[in-house]
Amino acid sequence: MSSSGLRQCIRDVSPYLILLVAISTLGPLQFGFHLAELNAPQDVISCRFKAQSVSSRLSSALSLVTSSSSSKEAAASSALPDCIPMEDAQFAVVSSMFTLGGLVGALGSGPIASSKGRLLAMRLTSLFYIVGSIIETLGASIAMMAIGRVFSGVGAGAATVIVPIYISEVAPPRERGTFGAMTQVSINVGILATQTMGYFLSYGSAWRWILAAGIIIGAVQGFGLLLVPESPAWLAANKSVTQAKRILQRIRGRHADIGEETATWGDSAALPEEEGLLDDPGTGPRRGSTGSKASAKSNVHLGFLEVVKDPLYRPALVAAVGVMCAQQLCGINSIIMYSVSLLRDLLPMNSALLTIMISAINLFTTIACSPLPDKLGRKTCLLVSIFGQGASALALALSILFEAKILSAVTVLFFVAFFAVGLGPVPFILASELVGQEAVGATQSACLGANYIATFLVAQFFPIINVALNERFGGAGWVYFIFTALAVLCGLFVFWRVPETKGKKDADEVWGRTRRLD
């Protein structure tokens, strides 16, 4: 970013905006946290190992510090088993229940966010996170763990629909891509946090503290949302333009010029008492304009079936859903969710430690690449990301197959790094840029619903297909040839069906059409 661009960014960003983004992104952060929470302690939870060497040392150290309260802890923990016996297929079911809940949350949150507001919907996600974390923490059976994962998944599914929309509506237009990437950054923060906790707490019943941390994060999110206002764009389209402008002015700063941003809002959503204040008594009633008609149309919230049936929105829906599916089908969650068990016998270092390194690289690469969608374009970032992941998947398959262990470790890191370039952040940005305000809720819900279906397929069938292919052909790593082929198909889809949205004012400009006035 040039020095002038950096100065402009600093002028556009207020401390209040940073606070809003920090609080709202606690939702996606918990998505990452719960997505990866069972990865590191998988063997301990499923009763395969009682402790890891690092965890044992930590346990000994903690016992010296907490010896005075050890009797109380023993009494409290005696009611809960140290582990829950599970086979690979059963553990896969527990893991994938999170994506099932995510599908429910993604499909149900869009209508709520459109009709009742972004803020209420975000507050509901914190409730689901807290309930899910409590059930998981106290889970003593496969069924309880699965139910807890479903509740957490509902919160995660809703958060990944609502938060990107909210951020895109409060972020300055010039930095919308950068702030949009904060959704993926926060997901990676959650993944890194839970992987790090898993490295130290994968012993005995200490893994329950990993799950209990979700209760704390959910509570912090819930209290933090008491400080967050409703989206100005939603208020302008549904309630009060005056109130929306007041909130936007506070977000941008007292002396910021918001005239350009609010020019298309019109006054059709103003309350009756505001109409009298906004009308000039000497000129009589105002005539309808293109801007007011567009604003009036934004008052209408289209459902999923309406979006599908309308040829105006169908290309956008196909493009946005396809990109969301590509995010998962290129194989990122084969690493995020199963890296410890997958890499345990393949690489020359502690797989749990490598997983922390993977999560850290994913986070730092996402932060470093966050300006790229605004600089290079959304589509370019997607194509580079997909090509890089496909090439990395091919190299990973070959390196594992031929037992090139160092190369395997390096390739895994490249695989994750390329994901952060485009497939990580861009899909969360696209939905709000490909359609108008009236269809963004339904489109985002459909996108995240498709994303969770793809995530479910990877979470449920990756370990099964991986074992089956290894037994059929011998060796290991065969499954990554499938991800290579999927990356090729996803790249062709993006090249042919996804338009560039960088620098475009609205969805009409993205698709090269004039605004409809009906």
FITORLUM-844643 format. One record per residue (C-alpha): x, y, z negated; residue number from 0. Coordinates in Angstrom, 1 decimal. Layout:
<sites>
      px      py      pz  num
       X       Y       Z  NUM
...
</sites>
This chain:
<sites>
      px      py      pz  num
     0.0     0.0     0.0    0
     1.4     3.5     1.0    1
     2.1     6.1    -1.7    2
    -0.9     8.2    -0.4    3
    -3.1     5.1    -0.5    4
    -2.0     4.4    -4.1    5
    -2.7     8.0    -5.1    6
    -6.2     7.8    -3.5    7
    -6.8     4.5    -5.4    8
    -5.8     6.1    -8.7    9
    -8.2     9.0    -8.0   10
   -11.0     6.7    -7.2   11
   -10.6     4.4   -10.2   12
   -11.8     5.7   -13.6   13
   -11.1     4.0   -17.0   14
   -14.8     3.4   -17.3   15
   -14.8     1.4   -14.0   16
   -11.9    -0.7   -15.3   17
   -13.9    -1.4   -18.4   18
   -17.0    -2.5   -16.4   19
   -14.9    -4.8   -14.2   20
   -13.1    -6.3   -17.1   21
   -16.3    -7.1   -19.0   22
   -18.3    -8.4   -15.9   23
   -15.4   -10.6   -14.8   24
   -15.5   -12.5   -18.1   25
   -18.3   -14.5   -16.3   26
   -16.1   -15.8   -13.4   27
   -13.3   -16.2   -16.0   28
   -15.4   -18.8   -17.8   29
   -16.2   -20.5   -14.5   30
   -12.4   -21.1   -14.1   31
   -12.1   -22.1   -17.7   32
   -14.9   -24.7   -17.6   33
   -13.9   -25.9   -14.2   34
   -10.5   -27.0   -15.4   35
   -11.1   -27.7   -19.1   36
   -11.1   -31.5   -18.8   37
    -8.1   -31.7   -16.5   38
    -5.1   -31.8   -19.0   39
    -6.9   -33.7   -21.8   40
    -8.5   -36.2   -19.5   41
    -6.5   -39.2   -20.7   42
    -7.1   -38.3   -24.4   43
   -10.8   -37.6   -24.0   44
   -11.3   -40.9   -22.2   45
    -9.4   -42.9   -24.8   46
    -6.5   -43.9   -22.5   47
    -3.8   -42.2   -24.6   48
    -3.9   -41.1   -28.2   49
    -1.4   -38.3   -27.9   50
     1.2   -36.7   -25.6   51
     4.8   -36.1   -26.8   52
     4.5   -32.3   -26.8   53
     1.2   -32.4   -28.5   54
     2.5   -34.8   -31.2   55
     5.3   -32.3   -32.0   56
     2.8   -29.5   -32.1   57
     0.5   -31.6   -34.3   58
     3.4   -32.1   -36.8   59
     4.2   -28.4   -36.8   60
     0.6   -27.5   -37.3   61
     0.2   -30.0   -40.2   62
     2.8   -28.1   -42.1   63
     1.1   -24.8   -41.7   64
    -2.4   -26.1   -42.4   65
    -1.7   -28.7   -45.0   66
    -3.8   -26.7   -47.6   67
    -7.0   -27.1   -45.4   68
    -6.2   -30.6   -44.0   69
    -8.8   -32.3   -46.3   70
   -11.5   -30.0   -45.1   71
   -10.6   -30.5   -41.5   72
   -10.6   -34.3   -41.9   73
   -14.0   -34.2   -43.4   74
   -15.3   -32.0   -40.6   75
   -13.8   -34.0   -37.8   76
   -14.8   -37.4   -39.2   77
   -18.3   -36.9   -37.9   78
   -16.9   -36.6   -34.3   79
   -14.9   -39.3   -32.5   80
   -11.4   -38.6   -31.4   81
   -12.3   -39.7   -27.9   82
   -15.1   -41.0   -25.7   83
   -14.3   -44.2   -23.8   84
   -14.8   -43.5   -20.0   85
   -13.8   -45.2   -16.8   86
   -12.7   -43.1   -13.8   87
   -16.2   -43.1   -12.2   88
   -17.8   -42.0   -15.5   89
   -15.3   -39.2   -16.0   90
   -15.9   -38.1   -12.5   91
   -19.6   -37.9   -13.3   92
   -19.0   -35.8   -16.4   93
   -16.7   -33.5   -14.4   94
   -19.1   -33.2   -11.5   95
   -22.1   -32.3   -13.7   96
   -20.6   -28.9   -14.0   97
   -21.1   -28.4   -10.3   98
   -24.6   -29.7   -10.5   99
   -25.4   -27.0   -13.0  100
   -23.6   -24.5   -10.9  101
   -25.8   -25.3    -8.0  102
   -28.9   -24.7   -10.1  103
   -27.4   -21.4   -11.4  104
   -26.4   -20.2    -8.0  105
   -29.8   -20.9    -6.4  106
   -31.8   -19.5    -9.4  107
   -29.8   -16.4   -10.2  108
   -30.2   -14.6    -6.8  109
   -33.9   -13.9    -7.1  110
   -33.5   -12.9   -10.8  111
   -30.7   -10.5    -9.9  112
   -32.7    -9.0    -7.1  113
   -36.0    -8.6    -8.9  114
   -34.9    -8.0   -12.5  115
   -31.5    -6.5   -12.1  116
   -27.8    -7.5   -12.1  117
   -27.4    -6.7   -15.8  118
   -30.1    -9.0   -17.2  119
   -28.9   -11.8   -15.0  120
   -25.3   -11.4   -16.3  121
   -26.5   -11.5   -19.9  122
   -28.3   -14.7   -19.2  123
   -25.1   -16.3   -18.0  124
   -23.4   -15.6   -21.3  125
   -26.2   -17.5   -23.1  126
   -25.8   -20.5   -20.9  127
   -22.0   -20.5   -21.4  128
   -22.4   -20.4   -25.2  129
   -25.0   -23.2   -25.3  130
   -23.0   -25.4   -22.9  131
   -19.8   -24.9   -24.9  132
   -21.5   -25.8   -28.2  133
   -22.9   -29.0   -26.8  134
   -19.6   -30.0   -25.2  135
   -17.6   -29.2   -28.4  136
   -19.9   -31.4   -30.5  137
   -20.3   -34.0   -27.8  138
   -19.9   -37.6   -29.1  139
   -21.1   -39.4   -26.0  140
   -20.9   -39.3   -22.2  141
   -24.5   -38.1   -22.0  142
   -23.9   -35.1   -24.4  143
   -20.7   -34.1   -22.5  144
   -22.6   -34.2   -19.2  145
   -25.5   -32.1   -20.6  146
   -23.0   -29.6   -22.0  147
   -21.3   -29.4   -18.6  148
   -24.6   -28.8   -16.9  149
   -25.4   -25.8   -19.1  150
   -21.9   -24.4   -18.6  151
   -22.3   -25.0   -14.9  152
   -25.6   -23.0   -14.8  153
   -23.8   -20.0   -16.3  154
   -20.9   -20.4   -13.9  155
   -23.1   -20.7   -10.9  156
   -25.0   -17.6   -11.8  157
   -21.9   -15.6   -12.7  158
   -20.2   -16.4    -9.4  159
   -23.3   -15.1    -7.5  160
   -24.0   -12.0    -9.6  161
   -20.6   -10.6   -10.6  162
   -19.2   -10.2    -7.0  163
   -22.4    -8.3    -6.1  164
   -22.2    -6.1    -9.1  165
   -18.5    -5.4    -8.6  166
   -19.1    -4.5    -4.9  167
   -21.8    -2.1    -6.0  168
   -19.7    -0.3    -8.6  169
   -16.4    -0.3    -6.8  170
   -15.2     2.6    -4.7  171
   -15.9     1.8    -1.0  172
   -12.2     2.2    -0.1  173
   -11.1    -0.3    -2.8  174
   -14.0    -2.7    -2.5  175
   -11.8    -5.6    -1.1  176
    -9.2    -5.1    -3.9  177
   -11.9    -5.1    -6.7  178
   -13.7    -8.0    -5.0  179
   -10.5   -10.0    -5.4  180
   -10.9    -9.5    -9.2  181
   -13.5   -12.3    -9.2  182
   -10.9   -14.8    -8.0  183
    -8.2   -13.3   -10.3  184
   -10.5   -13.8   -13.3  185
   -11.2   -17.4   -12.3  186
    -7.5   -18.0   -12.1  187
    -7.0   -16.5   -15.5  188
    -9.6   -18.9   -16.9  189
    -7.9   -21.8   -15.2  190
    -4.5   -20.9   -16.5  191
    -5.8   -20.4   -20.0  192
    -7.5   -23.8   -20.3  193
    -4.6   -25.6   -18.6  194
    -2.2   -24.0   -21.1  195
    -4.4   -24.9   -24.0  196
    -4.7   -28.4   -22.7  197
    -0.9   -28.8   -22.5  198
    -0.7   -28.1   -26.3  199
    -4.0   -29.6   -27.6  200
    -4.2   -32.9   -25.7  201
    -4.0   -35.1   -28.8  202
    -6.4   -36.7   -31.3  203
    -9.6   -34.6   -31.5  204
    -7.7   -31.3   -30.9  205
    -9.1   -31.2   -27.4  206
   -12.4   -30.1   -28.9  207
   -10.7   -26.7   -29.7  208
   -10.3   -26.2   -25.9  209
   -14.1   -26.6   -25.5  210
   -14.8   -24.5   -28.6  211
   -12.9   -21.5   -27.1  212
   -15.7   -21.3   -24.5  213
   -18.1   -20.3   -27.3  214
   -15.8   -17.4   -28.3  215
   -15.4   -16.1   -24.7  216
   -19.2   -16.4   -24.1  217
   -19.9   -14.4   -27.2  218
   -17.4   -11.7   -26.3  219
   -19.0   -11.5   -22.8  220
   -22.5   -11.2   -24.3  221
   -21.5    -8.3   -26.7  222
   -19.4    -6.6   -24.0  223
   -22.4    -6.5   -21.6  224
   -24.2    -4.3   -24.1  225
   -21.8    -1.6   -22.9  226
   -22.4    -2.2   -19.2  227
   -25.0    -0.2   -17.2  228
   -27.2    -1.5   -14.5  229
   -25.8    -1.5   -10.9  230
   -26.4     2.0    -9.4  231
   -27.2     0.5    -6.0  232
   -29.9    -1.8    -7.5  233
   -31.4     1.1    -9.5  234
   -31.5     3.3    -6.4  235
   -33.3     0.6    -4.4  236
   -35.7    -0.5    -7.1  237
   -36.2     2.1    -9.8  238
   -34.8     5.6   -10.1  239
   -32.4     7.3    -7.6  240
   -31.8    10.0   -10.2  241
   -30.7     7.5   -12.8  242
   -28.6     5.7   -10.3  243
   -26.7     8.8    -9.3  244
   -26.2     9.7   -13.0  245
   -24.7     6.3   -13.7  246
   -22.6     6.3   -10.5  247
   -21.2     9.8   -11.4  248
   -20.2     8.4   -14.8  249
   -18.4     5.4   -13.1  250
   -16.6     7.6   -10.6  251
   -15.7    10.3   -13.0  252
   -17.2    13.7   -13.9  253
   -15.6    15.6   -11.1  254
   -15.8    12.9    -8.4  255
   -17.9    13.6    -5.2  256
   -20.5    10.9    -4.8  257
   -22.4    12.6    -2.0  258
   -21.1    10.3     0.7  259
   -21.9     7.1    -1.3  260
   -25.5     8.2    -2.1  261
   -26.3     9.8     1.2  262
   -28.2     6.7     2.4  263
   -30.1     6.0    -0.8  264
   -32.9     8.4     0.0  265
   -35.6     9.2    -2.6  266
   -38.2     6.4    -1.9  267
   -37.3     4.6    -5.1  268
   -37.7     7.7    -7.3  269
   -40.2     7.6   -10.0  270
   -43.4     9.7    -9.6  271
   -42.2    12.4   -12.1  272
   -38.9    12.6   -10.2  273
   -40.7    13.1    -6.9  274
   -42.1    16.4    -8.2  275
   -38.7    17.5    -9.3  276
   -37.0    16.5    -6.0  277
   -39.7    18.1    -3.7  278
   -39.4    21.7    -2.7  279
   -42.8    23.2    -3.6  280
   -42.4    25.8    -0.9  281
   -42.1    23.2     1.9  282
   -44.7    20.7     1.0  283
   -44.3    16.9     1.3  284
   -41.1    15.7     2.9  285
   -41.2    13.9     6.2  286
   -39.9    10.4     6.5  287
   -36.4    10.0     7.8  288
   -34.2     7.2     9.0  289
   -32.4     7.3     5.7  290
   -35.6     7.1     3.6  291
   -37.0     4.3     5.8  292
   -33.8     2.3     5.4  293
   -34.0     2.9     1.7  294
   -37.6     1.8     1.6  295
   -36.7    -1.4     3.4  296
   -34.0    -2.0     0.7  297
   -36.9    -2.1    -1.8  298
   -38.0    -5.4    -0.2  299
   -36.1    -8.5    -1.5  300
   -36.1   -11.3     0.9  301
   -36.2   -14.9    -0.2  302
   -34.0   -17.7     1.2  303
   -36.6   -18.9     3.7  304
   -37.2   -15.4     4.9  305
   -33.5   -14.9     5.5  306
   -33.2   -18.3     7.3  307
   -36.2   -17.6     9.6  308
   -35.1   -14.0    10.5  309
   -32.7   -14.1    13.5  310
   -31.3   -10.8    12.3  311
   -29.8   -12.5     9.2  312
   -29.2   -16.0    10.4  313
   -25.7   -15.5    11.9  314
   -24.6   -13.8     8.7  315
   -26.0   -16.7     6.6  316
   -24.2   -19.3     8.7  317
   -20.9   -17.3     8.5  318
   -21.1   -16.7     4.8  319
   -22.1   -20.3     3.9  320
   -19.5   -21.7     6.2  321
   -16.7   -19.7     4.6  322
   -17.9   -20.8     1.1  323
   -17.9   -24.4     2.1  324
   -14.4   -24.0     3.7  325
   -13.1   -22.7     0.3  326
   -13.8   -26.1    -1.2  327
   -13.4   -28.5     1.7  328
    -9.8   -27.5     2.2  329
    -9.1   -29.3    -1.0  330
    -8.2   -26.7    -3.7  331
   -10.1   -28.5    -6.5  332
    -8.4   -31.8    -5.9  333
    -5.5   -30.0    -7.5  334
    -7.3   -27.7   -10.0  335
    -9.5   -30.5   -11.4  336
    -7.4   -33.7   -11.0  337
    -3.7   -32.5   -10.8  338
    -2.6   -34.1   -14.1  339
    -3.9   -37.6   -13.3  340
    -3.1   -37.3    -9.6  341
     0.5   -36.2   -10.0  342
     1.4   -38.1   -13.2  343
     3.2   -40.9   -11.4  344
     4.2   -39.0    -8.3  345
     6.4   -36.2    -9.4  346
     9.6   -36.1   -11.3  347
     8.4   -33.7   -14.0  348
     5.6   -33.5   -16.6  349
     2.4   -33.3   -14.6  350
     0.6   -31.1   -17.2  351
     3.5   -28.7   -17.2  352
     3.4   -28.6   -13.4  353
    -0.3   -27.9   -13.6  354
     0.4   -24.8   -15.7  355
     2.9   -23.7   -13.1  356
     0.4   -24.2   -10.4  357
    -2.2   -22.2   -12.3  358
     0.3   -19.4   -12.9  359
     1.3   -19.2    -9.3  360
    -2.3   -19.2    -8.2  361
    -3.0   -16.3   -10.6  362
     0.1   -14.2    -9.6  363
    -0.3   -14.8    -5.9  364
    -4.0   -13.8    -6.1  365
    -3.1   -10.6    -7.8  366
    -0.2    -9.9    -5.4  367
    -2.5   -10.6    -2.4  368
    -5.5    -8.7    -3.6  369
    -4.8    -5.6    -1.4  370
    -4.4    -7.8     1.7  371
    -8.2    -8.1     2.6  372
    -8.3    -4.3     2.8  373
    -5.0    -4.0     4.6  374
    -5.0    -6.9     7.1  375
    -8.7    -7.7     7.2  376
   -11.0   -10.4     5.7  377
   -10.9   -12.7     8.8  378
    -7.1   -12.5     9.2  379
    -6.6   -13.4     5.5  380
    -9.0   -16.4     5.9  381
    -7.2   -17.7     9.0  382
    -3.7   -17.4     7.4  383
    -5.0   -19.1     4.2  384
    -6.7   -22.0     6.0  385
    -3.7   -22.6     8.3  386
    -1.3   -22.5     5.3  387
    -3.4   -24.9     3.3  388
    -3.8   -27.3     6.2  389
    -0.1   -27.3     6.9  390
     0.6   -27.8     3.1  391
    -1.9   -30.6     2.9  392
    -0.2   -32.4     5.8  393
     3.2   -31.9     4.2  394
     1.9   -33.0     0.8  395
     0.4   -36.2     2.3  396
     3.7   -37.1     4.0  397
     5.9   -36.2     1.0  398
     3.8   -38.3    -1.3  399
     3.7   -41.2     1.2  400
     7.4   -41.2     1.6  401
     8.1   -40.5    -2.1  402
     9.9   -37.2    -1.6  403
     9.1   -36.1    -5.1  404
    10.7   -32.7    -5.1  405
     9.1   -31.8    -1.8  406
     5.8   -32.9    -3.2  407
     6.1   -30.5    -6.1  408
     7.1   -27.6    -3.9  409
     4.3   -28.4    -1.4  410
     1.7   -28.4    -4.1  411
     2.8   -24.9    -5.1  412
     2.6   -23.7    -1.5  413
    -0.9   -25.3    -1.2  414
    -2.2   -23.3    -4.1  415
    -0.4   -20.1    -3.0  416
    -2.0   -20.1     0.5  417
    -5.4   -20.5    -1.1  418
    -4.9   -17.3    -3.0  419
    -4.2   -15.4     0.3  420
    -7.7   -15.6     1.6  421
    -9.9   -18.6     0.7  422
    -9.8   -17.6    -2.9  423
   -11.0   -14.0    -2.9  424
   -12.5   -13.3     0.5  425
   -15.6   -15.6     0.3  426
   -16.9   -13.8    -2.7  427
   -16.7   -10.5    -0.8  428
   -18.2   -11.5     2.5  429
   -21.9   -12.0     1.5  430
   -22.4    -8.5     0.4  431
   -20.8    -7.1     3.6  432
   -22.5    -9.3     6.1  433
   -26.1    -8.5     5.1  434
   -28.0    -5.5     3.9  435
   -29.1    -4.8     0.3  436
   -32.5    -6.5     0.9  437
   -31.0    -9.9     1.7  438
   -27.8    -9.9    -0.4  439
   -29.3   -11.7    -3.4  440
   -30.7   -14.6    -1.3  441
   -27.6   -14.8     0.9  442
   -25.2   -14.9    -2.1  443
   -27.3   -17.6    -3.8  444
   -27.3   -19.7    -0.7  445
   -23.5   -19.2    -0.3  446
   -22.8   -20.2    -3.9  447
   -25.3   -23.1    -3.7  448
   -23.4   -24.4    -0.7  449
   -20.1   -23.9    -2.5  450
   -21.2   -25.9    -5.5  451
   -22.5   -28.7    -3.2  452
   -19.0   -28.8    -1.6  453
   -17.4   -28.6    -5.0  454
   -19.6   -31.5    -6.2  455
   -18.6   -33.6    -3.2  456
   -14.9   -33.0    -3.9  457
   -15.2   -33.5    -7.7  458
   -17.3   -36.6    -7.5  459
   -15.7   -38.4    -4.5  460
   -12.1   -37.3    -4.4  461
   -10.9   -39.7    -7.1  462
   -12.9   -42.5    -5.6  463
   -11.7   -41.9    -2.0  464
    -8.2   -41.4    -3.2  465
    -8.1   -44.8    -4.9  466
    -9.8   -46.5    -2.0  467
    -7.5   -45.2     0.7  468
    -4.4   -45.9    -1.4  469
    -5.6   -49.5    -1.9  470
    -6.5   -49.9     1.7  471
    -3.3   -48.5     3.3  472
    -0.8   -48.8     0.4  473
     1.2   -46.1    -1.2  474
    -0.5   -42.8    -2.0  475
    -1.3   -39.4    -0.6  476
    -3.6   -40.6     2.2  477
    -6.5   -38.4     1.1  478
    -4.6   -35.2     2.0  479
    -4.7   -36.2     5.7  480
    -8.5   -35.7     5.4  481
    -8.0   -32.3     3.9  482
    -5.7   -31.5     6.8  483
    -8.4   -32.4     9.3  484
   -11.0   -30.4     7.4  485
    -8.7   -27.4     7.4  486
    -8.5   -27.5    11.2  487
   -12.3   -27.6    11.5  488
   -12.7   -24.8     9.0  489
   -10.2   -22.7    10.9  490
   -12.0   -23.1    14.2  491
   -15.3   -22.2    12.5  492
   -13.9   -19.0    11.0  493
   -12.3   -18.0    14.3  494
   -15.5   -18.4    16.3  495
   -18.3   -17.5    13.9  496
   -17.0   -15.1    11.2  497
   -16.8   -11.4    12.1  498
   -14.3    -8.9    10.7  499
   -15.9    -6.6     8.0  500
   -12.9    -4.5     7.1  501
   -13.6    -0.8     7.5  502
   -17.3    -1.3     8.5  503
   -19.9     0.9     6.9  504
   -22.7    -1.6     6.7  505
   -24.0    -4.9     8.1  506
   -25.4    -3.2    11.2  507
   -21.9    -2.0    12.1  508
   -20.4    -5.4    11.3  509
   -22.7    -7.1    13.8  510
   -22.7    -4.2    16.3  511
   -26.4    -3.3    16.2  512
   -28.4    -0.2    15.4  513
   -30.4     0.0    12.2  514
   -33.9    -1.3    12.3  515
   -36.5     1.1    11.0  516
   -39.4    -1.3    10.5  517
</sites>
